[in-house]
Amino acid sequence: MSQTTTNLPVVVIGAGPAGLAAAAHLEDRSLDFLVLEAGPHAGAAPRDWAHVRLFSRWDEVVDPAAEKLLAPTGWVKPDAASYPTGGDWAELYLQPLADILGDRVRFGARVTGVSRTGRDRIVDADRDAQPFVIHVEHADGLEERVFARAVIDASGTWSTPSPAGAGGLHALGEKAAADRIAYRVPDLKDPAVRARYAGKRTAIIGSGASAFTALAHLADLARTDDGTGTHATWILRRGISGSTFGGGEADQLPARGALGLAAKAAVDGGYADAVTGFRTDAIERDADGRLVLIGEDGRRLDPVDEVIVLTGFRPDLSFLDELRLGLDERLQAPLALAPLIDPNQHSCGTVYPHGQAELSHPEKDVYLVGMKSYGRAPTFLAMTGYEQVRSIAAHLAGDQEAAERVELTLPETGVCGGAGLFDQPETTEQSGGGCCAAPATLTIGAPATSGGC
């Protein structure tokens, strides 16, 4: 690396949990950095799901290096044993952290492209010696080029939800029915949102933490006076097995286990019907304007008033197109990381803690971290992202021993299968596989069939 490149900052894309933790670790290592955030505040994604409670406690979602920075300011860490909402996480931790970092965090700065200076992805000559150039569009319309010695992309996946179509593309008619389709867990405390779902029939497509949350929330609404008649049709692309509702009381994150049990209670209590083995091909409107979901096998479900699509998220890689990334062809995660998190194979136990080595790409000194590093895989925890950026910061500082050292123990899920292991409300539909994915038939209103490894 040339002296000119060495003196440049590390650019971090995204001022969410992983991005700000990266900044804290870079600060701890006395490395120059710049955080570029498209939104107007820190934690743009958690603010969007401010009403959803995490299933990790406060002591599991505060990065140690960040806490070290915050402590001298008089910041008081919330009750370590309590569970923050997305809004709490953003307001009580992420924004104060961004405030401390000051003008090294730029808001309203959307990254539209990253490349090597003077080198598109084809050119080999002297490539690693060239600094990165980051193209930025600011909220006021101005454009800027920022140069960097390394790039840490912590932009997440929240802005790119997966569609209802089982093949990964929009179902026929899905875009035309956009006024009746949501891709986030609804905030039923908002009067307008509550009125949208109260007394209505809603289809929920998905099988992870977000689907569990939506099922539980709609069941709670159905139990209230203004929610009479509220009912959910839960649509799963695979069958019901012992792992469908998560680890329950065996989960070392109790709130995560309770979330699955709440979803099961919604089905058992008759507040939701489950339709299994249904892969959405098309969405049509009937004569009354209600939505009819049509499966690849030709099945037509009963009409519903609303549809909530919670089939996961996917990384936006478009602005990284001129970089040489080594990504798994299925998960769109780094090649060395993908086997550790593949939901088709990774069924029991935990994801092995990992860092710089597993997150490296053919393009030297560029890293995808946080939720984005997992591509389309569903098993991400905030503490995993904190370990990632700790290792990367150590590597960039030349401390290879610390970069290779594991400093994290992850909690067991208590369940086979990979769905619903977030401490953020992001979920995925898996294609099956793993030791606990055998399809089963669910009798509506009855307990799910048992199973396990």
C-alpha positions as CSV (number, residue, x, y, z in Angstrom):
1,M,0.0,0.0,0.0
2,S,1.3,3.4,-1.0
3,Q,1.9,6.1,1.6
4,T,-0.9,8.1,0.0
5,T,-3.4,5.3,0.5
6,T,-2.2,4.5,4.0
7,N,-3.1,8.0,5.1
8,L,-6.6,7.8,3.8
9,P,-9.6,6.9,6.2
10,V,-11.4,3.6,6.4
11,V,-14.9,4.3,5.0
12,V,-17.8,2.6,6.8
13,I,-21.1,2.5,4.9
14,G,-24.1,2.6,7.2
15,A,-24.6,4.0,10.7
16,G,-26.5,1.1,12.1
17,P,-25.4,-1.3,14.9
18,A,-22.6,-2.9,12.9
19,G,-21.4,0.3,11.2
20,L,-21.2,2.3,14.4
21,A,-19.5,-0.6,16.2
22,A,-16.9,-0.7,13.4
23,A,-16.3,3.0,13.9
24,A,-15.9,2.5,17.6
25,H,-13.3,-0.3,17.1
26,L,-11.5,1.8,14.5
27,E,-11.4,4.7,17.0
28,D,-10.1,2.4,19.7
29,R,-7.3,1.4,17.3
30,S,-6.6,5.1,16.5
31,L,-7.4,4.5,12.8
32,D,-9.0,7.3,10.8
33,F,-12.5,6.6,9.6
34,L,-15.6,8.1,8.0
35,V,-19.1,6.8,8.3
36,L,-21.5,7.5,5.4
37,E,-25.2,7.1,6.3
38,A,-28.0,7.5,3.7
39,G,-30.6,8.3,6.4
40,P,-31.0,11.4,8.5
41,H,-30.3,9.7,11.8
42,A,-28.3,6.8,13.2
43,G,-30.1,3.4,13.2
44,A,-32.4,4.1,10.2
45,A,-33.5,0.4,10.0
46,P,-34.2,0.0,13.7
47,R,-36.2,3.2,13.6
48,D,-38.4,1.6,10.9
49,W,-39.2,-1.3,13.2
50,A,-39.2,0.8,16.3
51,H,-42.3,-1.0,17.6
52,V,-40.7,-4.4,17.5
53,R,-38.9,-5.7,20.6
54,L,-35.6,-7.5,20.2
55,F,-35.2,-10.9,21.7
56,S,-31.7,-10.1,22.9
57,R,-31.1,-8.2,26.1
58,W,-29.4,-4.8,26.3
59,D,-26.2,-6.4,27.5
60,E,-26.1,-8.4,24.2
61,V,-26.7,-5.5,21.8
62,V,-24.2,-2.9,23.1
63,D,-20.7,-3.3,21.6
64,P,-17.9,-3.3,24.1
65,A,-15.8,-0.7,22.2
66,A,-18.8,1.5,21.8
67,E,-19.6,1.3,25.5
68,K,-16.0,2.3,26.2
69,L,-16.5,5.4,24.1
70,L,-19.8,6.3,25.7
71,A,-18.9,5.8,29.3
72,P,-16.9,9.0,29.8
73,T,-19.8,11.1,28.6
74,G,-22.0,10.1,31.4
75,W,-24.0,7.7,29.2
76,V,-25.9,5.2,31.4
77,K,-26.4,1.8,29.9
78,P,-30.0,0.7,30.1
79,D,-30.9,-2.2,32.4
80,A,-28.8,-5.1,31.0
81,A,-31.5,-7.7,31.6
82,S,-34.2,-5.8,29.8
83,Y,-35.2,-6.1,26.1
84,P,-35.1,-3.0,23.9
85,T,-37.4,-2.2,21.0
86,G,-35.9,-1.1,17.7
87,G,-36.7,2.5,18.7
88,D,-35.0,2.1,22.1
89,W,-31.9,0.7,20.4
90,A,-31.7,3.6,18.0
91,E,-32.5,6.4,20.5
92,L,-30.8,5.2,23.6
93,Y,-27.6,3.7,22.1
94,L,-27.0,4.2,18.4
95,Q,-27.7,8.0,18.2
96,P,-25.7,8.8,21.3
97,L,-22.8,6.8,19.9
98,A,-23.1,8.7,16.5
99,D,-23.2,12.0,18.4
100,I,-19.9,11.2,20.1
101,L,-18.2,10.3,16.8
102,G,-19.3,13.8,15.6
103,D,-18.7,14.9,12.1
104,R,-17.0,11.6,11.2
105,V,-20.5,10.3,10.8
106,R,-22.2,12.0,7.8
107,F,-25.9,11.7,7.4
108,G,-27.9,12.1,4.2
109,A,-24.9,10.6,2.3
110,R,-26.0,7.8,0.1
111,V,-23.2,5.6,-1.5
112,T,-24.0,4.9,-5.1
113,G,-20.8,3.3,-6.2
114,V,-17.4,1.9,-5.0
115,S,-14.4,1.2,-7.1
116,R,-10.6,1.3,-7.2
117,T,-9.3,4.7,-8.4
118,G,-8.8,4.4,-12.1
119,R,-9.5,0.7,-12.2
120,D,-12.8,-1.0,-13.1
121,R,-13.2,-4.6,-12.1
122,I,-11.4,-5.8,-15.3
123,V,-8.0,-4.1,-14.7
124,D,-5.3,-6.0,-12.8
125,A,-2.4,-3.6,-13.1
126,D,-1.3,-2.2,-9.8
127,R,-4.8,-2.7,-8.5
128,D,-4.2,-3.3,-4.8
129,A,-2.0,-0.1,-4.5
130,Q,-4.9,2.1,-5.6
131,P,-7.2,3.7,-3.1
132,F,-10.9,3.0,-3.1
133,V,-13.1,5.8,-4.5
134,I,-16.6,6.0,-3.1
135,H,-19.3,8.0,-5.0
136,V,-21.7,9.7,-2.7
137,E,-25.0,11.5,-3.3
138,H,-26.0,13.9,-0.6
139,A,-29.5,14.8,0.5
140,D,-29.2,18.2,-1.1
141,G,-28.4,16.7,-4.5
142,L,-24.7,17.4,-4.4
143,E,-22.3,14.6,-5.5
144,E,-18.9,13.8,-4.0
145,R,-16.1,11.4,-4.3
146,V,-14.5,10.1,-1.1
147,F,-11.2,8.2,-1.2
148,A,-10.4,5.4,1.3
149,R,-7.8,2.8,2.3
150,A,-10.4,0.2,3.1
151,V,-14.2,-0.1,2.9
152,I,-16.5,-1.7,5.5
153,D,-20.0,-2.1,4.1
154,A,-22.5,-2.3,7.0
155,S,-25.5,-1.1,5.0
156,G,-27.6,-4.1,5.9
157,T,-30.4,-5.6,3.9
158,W,-33.5,-3.8,5.3
159,S,-34.0,-1.7,2.1
160,T,-34.4,-4.8,-0.1
161,P,-37.1,-7.1,1.2
162,S,-37.8,-10.3,-0.8
163,P,-41.0,-10.6,-2.7
164,A,-43.9,-13.0,-2.3
165,G,-43.1,-15.0,-5.4
166,A,-41.6,-18.4,-4.5
167,G,-39.0,-18.2,-7.2
168,G,-37.4,-15.1,-5.7
169,L,-39.2,-12.8,-8.2
170,H,-42.5,-10.9,-7.7
171,A,-45.6,-13.0,-8.1
172,L,-47.8,-12.1,-11.0
173,G,-50.0,-9.2,-9.9
174,E,-47.9,-8.5,-6.8
175,K,-46.9,-5.0,-7.9
176,A,-50.4,-4.2,-9.0
177,A,-51.7,-5.1,-5.5
178,A,-49.1,-3.0,-3.7
179,D,-51.7,-1.0,-1.9
180,R,-52.8,-4.1,0.0
181,I,-49.3,-5.6,0.6
182,A,-46.8,-4.8,3.3
183,Y,-43.3,-6.1,3.7
184,R,-42.7,-5.2,7.3
185,V,-44.3,-6.2,10.7
186,P,-47.2,-3.8,11.1
187,D,-47.2,-1.4,14.1
188,L,-50.7,-2.0,15.5
189,K,-50.2,0.7,18.1
190,D,-50.5,3.2,15.2
191,P,-54.3,3.9,14.9
192,A,-54.2,4.1,11.1
193,V,-52.3,0.8,10.8
194,R,-54.5,-0.8,13.5
195,A,-57.6,0.1,11.5
196,R,-56.1,-1.4,8.4
197,Y,-56.0,-4.9,10.0
198,A,-58.7,-4.8,12.6
199,G,-61.6,-7.1,11.7
200,K,-59.8,-8.2,8.5
201,R,-58.4,-11.4,7.1
202,T,-54.7,-11.1,6.5
203,A,-52.3,-13.5,4.8
204,I,-48.9,-13.7,6.3
205,I,-46.2,-15.3,4.1
206,G,-43.0,-16.3,6.0
207,S,-41.7,-18.8,8.5
208,G,-39.2,-16.8,10.7
209,A,-39.1,-14.3,13.5
210,S,-41.0,-11.6,11.6
211,A,-43.8,-14.0,10.7
212,F,-44.0,-15.1,14.4
213,T,-44.2,-11.5,15.5
214,A,-46.9,-10.6,13.0
215,L,-49.0,-13.7,14.0
216,A,-48.7,-12.9,17.7
217,H,-49.6,-9.2,17.1
218,L,-52.7,-10.1,15.0
219,A,-53.8,-12.6,17.6
220,D,-53.5,-10.0,20.3
221,L,-55.6,-7.6,18.1
222,A,-58.2,-10.3,17.6
223,R,-58.6,-10.6,21.4
224,T,-59.6,-6.9,21.7
225,D,-63.0,-5.4,21.2
226,D,-62.1,-3.4,18.1
227,G,-60.3,-6.4,16.7
228,T,-63.2,-8.8,16.6
229,G,-63.1,-10.8,13.4
230,T,-59.4,-10.3,12.9
231,H,-57.9,-13.5,11.4
232,A,-54.6,-14.6,9.8
233,T,-53.8,-17.1,7.2
234,W,-50.3,-18.2,7.7
235,I,-48.6,-19.4,4.5
236,L,-45.5,-21.6,4.6
237,R,-43.6,-22.8,1.6
238,R,-42.7,-25.9,3.4
239,G,-44.3,-28.2,6.0
240,I,-44.6,-28.0,9.7
241,S,-42.0,-29.8,11.8
242,G,-40.7,-29.8,15.3
243,S,-38.4,-26.9,14.5
244,T,-41.1,-24.6,12.9
245,F,-41.8,-22.6,16.0
246,G,-38.2,-22.3,17.2
247,G,-36.5,-23.6,20.3
248,G,-39.1,-22.7,22.9
249,E,-37.9,-23.2,26.5
250,A,-34.7,-24.8,25.2
251,D,-33.6,-21.5,23.6
252,Q,-30.8,-19.8,25.5
253,L,-32.3,-16.5,24.3
254,P,-35.6,-16.9,26.2
255,A,-37.4,-14.1,24.4
256,R,-36.6,-15.7,21.1
257,G,-38.0,-19.0,22.3
258,A,-41.1,-17.2,23.6
259,L,-41.7,-15.6,20.3
260,G,-42.1,-18.9,18.6
261,L,-44.4,-20.1,21.3
262,A,-46.6,-17.0,20.9
263,A,-46.9,-17.8,17.2
264,K,-47.9,-21.4,18.0
265,A,-50.4,-20.2,20.5
266,A,-52.0,-18.0,17.8
267,V,-52.5,-21.1,15.6
268,D,-53.6,-23.3,18.5
269,G,-56.0,-20.7,19.7
270,G,-57.7,-20.5,16.3
271,Y,-56.6,-17.0,15.5
272,A,-54.6,-18.2,12.5
273,D,-54.9,-21.0,9.9
274,A,-51.8,-22.6,8.5
275,V,-51.4,-23.4,4.8
276,T,-48.3,-25.5,4.2
277,G,-46.4,-26.4,1.0
278,F,-47.8,-23.3,-0.7
279,R,-45.6,-21.4,-3.1
280,T,-47.1,-18.2,-4.3
281,D,-47.2,-17.8,-8.1
282,A,-49.8,-15.0,-8.6
283,I,-52.0,-12.6,-6.7
284,E,-55.4,-11.6,-8.1
285,R,-58.2,-9.3,-7.0
286,D,-61.7,-10.8,-6.8
287,A,-64.9,-8.9,-7.7
288,D,-64.9,-7.3,-4.2
289,G,-61.3,-6.1,-4.5
290,R,-60.0,-8.7,-2.1
291,L,-56.8,-10.5,-2.8
292,V,-56.6,-14.2,-3.9
293,L,-53.3,-16.0,-3.7
294,I,-52.6,-18.6,-6.3
295,G,-50.0,-21.3,-5.8
296,E,-47.6,-22.9,-8.3
297,D,-49.7,-26.0,-8.0
298,G,-52.9,-24.2,-9.0
299,R,-54.4,-23.9,-5.5
300,R,-56.4,-20.8,-4.9
301,L,-56.7,-19.6,-1.3
302,D,-59.8,-17.9,0.2
303,P,-59.8,-14.1,-0.4
304,V,-58.0,-11.9,2.1
305,D,-58.1,-8.2,2.7
306,E,-54.4,-7.7,3.3
307,V,-51.1,-9.5,2.7
308,I,-47.9,-9.3,4.8
309,V,-44.9,-10.6,3.0
310,L,-42.1,-11.6,5.4
311,T,-40.0,-13.8,3.2
312,G,-36.6,-12.4,4.1
313,F,-34.2,-9.7,2.9
314,R,-31.4,-9.7,0.4
315,P,-28.3,-7.6,0.0
316,D,-28.1,-4.7,-2.4
317,L,-24.9,-5.3,-4.2
318,S,-25.5,-2.9,-7.1
319,F,-23.2,-0.2,-5.9
320,L,-20.4,-2.7,-5.3
321,D,-20.5,-3.9,-8.9
322,E,-17.0,-2.7,-9.8
323,L,-15.3,-4.6,-7.0
324,R,-14.2,-8.2,-7.1
325,L,-16.3,-9.8,-4.5
326,G,-16.1,-13.5,-3.7
327,L,-19.7,-14.4,-2.9
328,D,-21.5,-17.8,-2.6
329,E,-23.8,-18.2,-5.6
330,R,-26.8,-19.1,-3.4
331,L,-26.6,-17.0,-0.2
332,Q,-24.6,-14.0,-1.7
333,A,-22.5,-14.2,1.5
334,P,-18.6,-14.4,1.5
335,L,-17.4,-17.7,0.2
336,A,-15.6,-18.8,3.4
337,L,-18.6,-17.7,5.6
338,A,-21.4,-19.3,3.5
339,P,-20.9,-22.9,4.7
340,L,-21.1,-21.8,8.3
341,I,-24.5,-20.1,7.9
342,D,-26.1,-22.1,5.0
343,P,-29.7,-22.8,6.1
344,N,-29.8,-25.8,3.8
345,Q,-26.9,-27.4,5.8
346,H,-26.6,-25.5,9.1
347,S,-29.3,-27.0,11.2
348,C,-28.2,-27.6,14.8
349,G,-26.0,-25.7,17.1
350,T,-24.6,-22.2,16.5
351,V,-22.8,-20.3,13.8
352,Y,-19.1,-20.4,14.6
353,P,-17.8,-16.9,15.5
354,H,-15.8,-15.5,12.6
355,G,-14.0,-12.4,11.6
356,Q,-11.6,-10.9,9.0
357,A,-10.4,-14.2,7.5
358,E,-13.9,-15.4,6.7
359,L,-15.1,-12.0,5.5
360,S,-12.2,-11.3,3.0
361,H,-12.8,-11.0,-0.7
362,P,-10.5,-11.2,-3.8
363,E,-10.7,-7.4,-3.6
364,K,-8.3,-6.6,-0.8
365,D,-9.5,-4.5,2.2
366,V,-13.2,-4.5,1.4
367,Y,-15.6,-6.2,3.8
368,L,-19.3,-6.8,4.0
369,V,-20.3,-6.9,7.7
370,G,-23.4,-7.2,9.9
371,M,-26.6,-8.5,8.4
372,K,-25.3,-7.8,4.9
373,S,-22.4,-10.3,5.4
374,Y,-25.0,-13.1,5.7
375,G,-26.5,-12.4,2.3
376,R,-29.9,-14.2,2.3
377,A,-29.1,-16.4,5.4
378,P,-31.4,-15.8,8.4
379,T,-29.2,-16.6,11.5
380,F,-27.7,-13.2,12.3
381,L,-27.2,-11.8,15.8
382,A,-26.0,-8.3,16.6
383,M,-23.2,-9.7,18.8
384,T,-21.9,-11.6,15.7
385,G,-21.6,-8.3,13.8
386,Y,-19.7,-6.8,16.7
387,E,-17.2,-9.7,16.7
388,Q,-16.8,-9.3,12.9
389,V,-15.8,-5.6,13.1
390,R,-13.6,-6.1,16.1
391,S,-11.5,-8.6,14.1
392,I,-11.5,-6.4,10.9
393,A,-10.3,-3.3,12.9
394,A,-7.6,-5.4,14.5
395,H,-6.4,-6.6,11.0
396,L,-6.4,-3.1,9.6
397,A,-4.3,-2.0,12.5
398,G,-1.8,-4.7,11.8
399,D,-2.7,-6.8,14.9
400,Q,-3.1,-10.1,13.2
401,E,-3.1,-12.1,16.5
402,A,-6.2,-10.1,17.7
403,A,-7.8,-10.4,14.3
404,E,-7.6,-14.2,14.5
405,R,-8.6,-14.5,18.2
406,V,-12.2,-15.5,18.9
407,E,-13.8,-13.3,21.6
408,L,-17.4,-14.4,21.4
409,T,-19.6,-17.2,22.6
410,L,-23.0,-17.4,20.9
411,P,-26.1,-18.7,22.6
412,E,-27.6,-22.0,21.5
413,T,-31.0,-21.9,19.7
414,G,-32.2,-25.2,21.2
415,V,-33.7,-26.1,17.9
416,C,-32.7,-27.7,14.5
417,G,-33.3,-25.5,11.5
418,G,-32.1,-22.1,10.7
419,A,-35.2,-19.8,10.5
420,G,-36.0,-17.1,12.9
421,L,-32.6,-16.7,14.7
422,F,-32.4,-12.9,14.5
423,D,-32.3,-10.4,17.2
424,Q,-33.6,-8.1,14.5
425,P,-37.0,-8.6,12.9
426,E,-35.7,-10.0,9.7
427,T,-36.7,-13.4,8.5
428,T,-36.4,-15.8,5.6
429,E,-38.2,-18.6,3.9
430,Q,-35.9,-21.6,3.5
431,S,-36.1,-24.2,0.8
432,G,-35.9,-27.1,3.2
433,G,-32.9,-29.2,3.9
434,G,-31.2,-29.9,7.2
435,C,-32.0,-32.6,9.6
436,C,-35.3,-31.2,10.7
437,A,-36.9,-30.1,7.5
438,A,-39.2,-33.0,6.8
439,P,-42.6,-31.6,5.8
440,A,-45.6,-32.4,8.1
441,T,-49.3,-31.6,7.9
442,L,-50.9,-29.3,10.5
443,T,-54.4,-29.8,11.5
444,I,-55.8,-26.3,12.0
445,G,-56.0,-25.3,15.6
446,A,-54.0,-28.4,16.8
447,P,-50.4,-28.5,18.1
448,A,-47.6,-28.8,15.5
449,T,-46.1,-32.3,15.1
450,S,-43.0,-33.0,17.1
451,G,-39.6,-33.6,15.6
452,G,-36.0,-33.0,16.0
453,C,-32.5,-34.2,15.1
